[in-house]
């Protein structure tokens, strides 16, 4: 459960902080729906995968 809260908090900071329409997302569910409509979740996973791969290459 704590992991889910951490992900939501990270997504709020990453996606909603600079969003012009953030005031319309009053609940966590509305924010999650917006992220899925904007395909932000897929971008976040790809970004994390890329970062992990770069760190692996750096460690070699």
C-alpha positions as MATLAB code, in Angstrom:
seq = 'XXXXXXXXXXXXXXXXXXXXXXXXXXXXXXXXXXXXXXXXXXXXXXXXXXXXXXXXXXXX';
ca = [
       0.000    0.000    0.000;
       2.806    2.429    0.852;
       4.450    1.765   -2.525;
       1.213    2.776   -4.297;
       1.085    6.017   -2.309;
       4.692    6.760   -3.200;
       3.989    6.236   -6.900;
       0.921    8.481   -6.752;
       2.904   11.198   -4.978;
       5.705   10.956   -7.545;
       3.207   11.143  -10.401;
       1.480   14.154   -8.862;
       4.802   15.971   -8.724;
       5.927   14.787  -12.158;
       2.730   15.254  -14.170;
       0.352   17.531  -12.269;
       2.683   20.205  -10.923;
       3.138   21.825  -14.335;
      -0.279   20.904  -15.770;
      -2.566   23.802  -16.653;
      -5.620   21.649  -15.896;
      -4.506   20.268  -12.523;
      -7.150   22.321  -10.724;
      -9.802   20.114  -12.347;
      -8.474   16.930  -10.722;
     -10.019   17.069   -7.287;
      -9.412   13.462   -6.310;
      -6.705   10.853   -6.701;
      -9.022    8.853   -8.968;
      -9.472   11.842  -11.294;
      -5.710   12.299  -11.453;
      -5.178    8.619  -12.259;
      -7.815    8.820  -14.990;
      -6.083   11.864  -16.479;
      -2.716   10.091  -16.423;
      -4.160    7.103  -18.242;
      -5.895    9.333  -20.825;
      -2.638   11.178  -21.450;
      -0.656    7.904  -21.459;
       1.658    9.321  -18.786;
       2.032    6.000  -16.978;
       3.631    4.384  -20.035;
       6.048    7.313  -20.326;
       7.047    6.982  -16.678;
       7.769    3.271  -16.995;
       9.813    3.815  -20.153;
      11.743    6.605  -18.445;
      12.489    4.418  -15.417;
      13.588    1.543  -17.665;
      15.900    3.843  -19.583;
      17.392    5.235  -16.372;
      17.953    1.734  -15.005;
      19.644    0.668  -18.239;
      21.924    3.728  -18.228;
      22.918    3.019  -14.625;
      23.679   -0.612  -15.510;
      25.874    0.507  -18.402;
      27.656    3.025  -16.204;
      28.414    0.334  -13.605;
      30.140   -1.888  -16.168;
];
